[in-house]
Amino acid sequence: MSARAQIGVTGLAVMGRNLARNFARHGYTVAVHNRSYAKTESLIADHGTDGDFVPSESTADFVASIERPRKIVIMVKAGAATDAVIDELIPHLEEGDVVIDGGNAHFPDTIRREHKLSELGLHFVGMGVSGGEEGALNGPSIMPGGPKESYTTLGPILEDISAKVDGTPCCTWVGPDGAGHFVKMVHNGIEYADMQLIAEAYDLLKHGLGESAAGIGKIFEQWNKGDLESFLIEITADVLQHVDAETGKAFVDVVLDQAEQKGTGRWTVQNALDLGVPITGIAEATFARALSGSVPQREAARAALPGDAGTWQIEDRDAFVEDVRLALYASKLVAYSQGFDQIAAASAEYGWGIDRGAMARIWRGGCIIRAKFLNRITEAYERDENLPLLIADPYFADVVGKGLAAWRRIVAQAALNGVPTPAFASSLSYYDGVRAERLPAALIQAQRDFFGAHTYRRVDREGTFHTEWSGDRSETTA
Ligand code: NBP
């Protein structure tokens, strides 16, 4: 077997197959391999004309068909399968070879695998890929981590096959070991928040206006021409106007209202709890999916709990639609701001040195959260790379400020009319919390000191103090 492939892909289900085709279409000779050979054969039979593929049945032949230093992309089910494939590859690899995991790995696994392979003289790149099967084929957003030196040879190939916005590739080196998969995880978390916010906006328009799904779809179509322009708004407009062929009803009205998840939202929230970063938008979005699937609880609640809500009377339709739009934009900015806070905190914790502006830049195309306004995020971090809070950047502060009255009206009206808006409402609460001159956390500290002698600090002098609550209530320095 002569080593003539410039890159290899193992794992040829939807993602791996399309990524391999993308490489081939860009002129690379691609070695392809799958645990069961049938998938390899079908790739060659169905798409062999896309470019130059070198199929192999065995791992040994697959590895031998790739030029050194080898670049091998693993695209299998995340978890144990990834470890199994790595273990199978290792005996065939040589020093300097680069193993790239393009699956949705949990970043602690990526850190573990990177350390293991580096001890063997191998490079391990944990690579986040977003854009689904369509993106993998036509240009995804790619978030590779791992040793920086591996990016020198790997980077140009990945940038070549990535999505481009204004000629700029949606791919850049993110940081060492788990950084790439971490950023992909937060990307998915933000995606959860974005989808939940859009769903709440739809629900508000539905209840407030009594509008049909198709009518709301038209509103989203309009919104997609302005600041909200994004892939998710675009597909929402499309989905809402889709009619179920069987019943003739709006498609969204025949879909069961129980949202599922594969787990990246949950990982994002778990990590945020570990780091102590409030990502309320993502957390509420994750819990909202859980609530939708809480079938026995929903049945019990429907049977027993009164709504005692008003009947929504919208007098000015256009003004209401504009209020919802402004509230959606403001809530969305909060969710992104929180996601970028989480990236900053993790970057500091793990020593990754992640450039947040560059992350916004590579999310502009190819991925599910691709959106026009991401340019503004990049600009904000270019103005101040240490920006402590994205929504405090002058541009975003102005945008959120202009939408504030609308945001308050919408959240208040939703509450009065019994329409749940967990993400809209928690984002507004976060906004008011983070900007508050003084928070009731002072009372919590006092309570903690009362029952657990946990001590407190004072506003008027340095030091840590404790009050003798069960004694004479004198204050001591702790
Ligand atoms: P799947 O996640 O459905 O995985 C199927 C592939 O894993 C097949 O090639 C299968 O081989 C292989 N595999 C399994 Br399962 N166990 C294996 C083992 N023990 N050893 C070797 N190979 C094994 O594929 P996918 O939907 O294409 O996704 C691939 C990766 O990309 C996943 O990590 C996913 O999370 C990630 N991802 C997916 C998307 C998306 O939109 N689908 C987007 C971004 C990232 P077989 O054919 O022999 O069973």
Residues whose N, C-alpha, C, O or C-beta is under 5 A from the ligand:
A	BS01	NBP	G11 L12 A13 V14 M15 G16 R35 S36 K39 M75 V76 K77 A78 A81 A84 V85 G102 G103 N104 V129 S130 G132 E133
